Amino acid sequence: MSIAKRRAEQRAEAQGEAGAALILALIFMVVIGLLVGAMASWTGNSLLNAANFQNARSQNYALYGATQTAIQNIRYSPLLGSGGSGQTLNANPPYDCWEPTPLPSPAAQSQVTLNGYTIDVFCSTVWNPTSASTRVVTISACVAATTAQACAANPGLQTIVTFDDYATGNPSVNPGVCVETCGAGMTINSSTTPTNLPALNGLSVTTGPVNTTTALTVSGSGFIAGSTLVTFVSTTASQNLVLQGTGVNVTSSTSLNVTVPPSTTATSFYVEVTTPNGTSPTVPGVSPVFTYESVVPQVTGINGPGGSPAGSAAGGSAITITGTGFLSNVAGDTTSVNFVDTANTSIVVQSPYVSVGAYSSGSQTITAVTPAITTSNMTYYVTVTTAPGGTSAQSASYEWTFQPLTPVVSGIGPLTGANTSSVNVTITGIGFVGSGQTTVVLVGTGGTHGSVNLTNVSVQSSTQLTATVPSGAAAGTYYVQVTTTTGGTSGSGGAPTYTVTT
């Protein structure tokens, strides 16, 4: 093989490998992109917390750097001479740590920018010329402080430094001028970041309806624009309810606006504000409280299997109810779903299972199961009742139609009875209807001994009734047959039998 041919093959192989590598890289990028997109919703809160932490850390670095700059700048400048620097002597509030001559605009005095933060630094000097530790300087650093008073009252970082300006026994006093050992010795007594927890002292409103957002203004102190969260924490710890406010807008360090989230519980919540400095303390009986108030529930839609508001009279159909004002039972509230007979509204049957969903996009949902009914009327209003709150209106727009069942008999007890006296029996099955709409007949097997109409028929439920076998019936074995005005007559195939003896 020629060298040229071999090199051509090598180039082709290299190009093929490069192409394969490029394809793999593209696939890798697509997969990573999908993973990142999928994880975005999971990591949103973590990213916010990480950003707040990073912001606080960068701010602390800036405060520390500005303080160190001040220490080195004043180390050999006693800040005790005439003019502006002399104003640091026992200054309260502190004064600018350094000043050029002539003085520029106040904003430029003792100010430095680090890590993107503008830091103001102020000093107060205690002068004791008879001591080796001649100067004790308190340095207060703040992020963009408005005044020296504000910074002194709430410093971002405060450092106390002792300078050994003069040798012991030679307290040569010449304010503003360094001689001999001026600035040679230096001790940092303390360097602390005061805890500036946000504090709350009032809410613009203290109540709002459940299932609804509420505009709220919170007043207090220590709020930080861009780094403040508002949380609503149930006043009853055992409820373990925490809601997050949205749309937080810090208008000043003493005021912020927030949207109170909707709730499905009629209960009270402490309002807590969190900044990089920490969370406002909660004091029962003192801290501001926002209370959600119940409202009368409203039903706006009903859907059953297949989207139709209809199901078997035996019950068991899963339905979805939409509306507002529904309450979960987390805070002791209750919500029930009622089926009200449209022909007789005094007849109310409750759903055996109710699950209240969260409030979203202006409405809520309830998942419920239809009960079995025993009335001849098949149309029922669907209402929702909450406590506290009330009951939604009965409306023809929100009705459920029960589909009648052909009755089926599954058992009778006792199985036998003498014809010399009346015998009370209990019959079980499905599809039984009350209010005089159900009859029971014993039908003789083989057609040899006729039939017997049972008396005193009483329907306890759609699955059970009681009746009386009258005395005098012909001896023999009978099928048990149930007839309703809505569903027809049960069949004899597989039906239980009852035996009349002499």
Helices and strands as residue ranges (DSSP letters): H 3-74, G 84-88, E 95-96, G 106-108, E 111-114, E 117-127, E 135-143, H 148-153, E 157-164, E 185-192, E 199-203, E 207-209, E 214-221, E 229-234, G 237-239, E 242-244, E 246-252, E 255-260, E 268-275, E 278-279, E 289-293, E 298-303, G 305-307, E 310-312, E 318-324, E 334-341, E 348-350, E 353-356, E 364-369, E 379-387, E 390-391, E 399-403, E 408-413, E 416-418, E 423-430, E 438-444, G 445-447, E 451-453, E 455-461, E 464-469, E 476-484, E 488-489, E 497-501
